[in-house]
């Protein structure tokens, strides 16, 4: 089991407004990954922060599946972050 979240480089550091944005961003990242059907991570709340949770229990899971998740999260996170910033 691993919990993590997508954080754009310019949003590192603690501040209430950033945390709210990151919680919203990661909620949407998780929803899009799940709806994409390739992978199905879940979520967890850790210290009040929304996190993506990978828990590998399926015996059909491959090393490629596991290694593919971080790249999928980053690509999806970048896409959603750009969309959210454009909307303001």
C-alpha positions in Angstrom: 0.0 0.0 0.0 1.3 3.4 -0.9 -0.3 6.8 -0.6 0.8 9.8 -2.6 -0.5 12.8 -4.4 0.3 15.0 -7.4 1.8 18.3 -6.5 2.8 20.8 -9.2 6.4 22.0 -8.5 5.3 25.6 -8.0 2.7 24.6 -5.3 5.1 22.9 -2.8 4.8 24.2 0.7 2.1 24.4 3.2 -0.7 27.0 3.1 -4.4 26.5 3.5 -5.4 27.7 0.0 -2.8 25.5 -1.6 -4.0 22.5 0.3 -7.6 23.1 -0.7 -6.4 23.3 -4.4 -4.3 20.2 -4.1 -7.2 18.3 -2.5 -9.5 19.3 -5.4 -6.8 18.6 -8.0 -6.0 15.1 -6.6 -9.7 14.2 -6.3 -10.1 14.9 -10.0 -6.8 13.1 -10.9 -8.2 10.0 -9.1 -11.6 10.2 -10.7 -10.1 10.5 -14.2 -7.7 7.6 -13.7 -10.5 5.4 -12.4 -12.9 6.4 -15.2 -10.1 5.6 -17.7 -10.3 2.0 -16.8 -6.6 1.2 -17.0 -5.9 1.3 -13.3 -8.1 1.7 -10.2 -6.3 3.3 -7.3 -8.4 4.4 -4.4 -8.0 7.3 -2.0 -7.1 8.0 1.6 -7.1 11.1 3.8 -3.7 11.4 5.5 -3.3 14.3 7.9 -6.3 16.1 6.4 -4.8 15.8 2.9 -6.5 13.9 0.1 -4.1 11.2 -1.2 -4.2 8.7 -4.0 -3.8 5.2 -2.6 -2.3 2.3 -4.5 -3.0 -1.1 -2.9 -1.9 -4.0 -5.1 -3.9 -7.1 -4.3 -4.7 -8.6 -7.7 -2.5 -11.5 -8.6 -2.7 -10.4 -12.2 -0.9 -7.1 -11.5 2.4 -6.9 -13.4 5.5 -4.9 -12.7 4.6 -2.8 -15.7 1.2 -1.9 -14.1 3.0 -0.7 -11.0 5.6 1.2 -12.8 3.0 2.8 -15.1 1.0 4.4 -12.3 3.3 7.3 -11.4 3.6 8.4 -15.0 -0.2 8.2 -15.4 -0.7 10.3 -12.3 1.8 12.9 -13.4 0.4 13.2 -16.9 -3.2 13.3 -15.7 -2.2 15.8 -12.9 -0.5 18.2 -15.3 -3.5 18.1 -17.7 -6.0 18.8 -14.9 -3.8 21.5 -13.3 -3.6 23.3 -16.6 -7.4 23.1 -17.0 -8.1 24.3 -13.5 -5.7 27.2 -13.8 -7.2 28.3 -17.1 -10.7 28.4 -15.5 -9.3 30.5 -12.7 
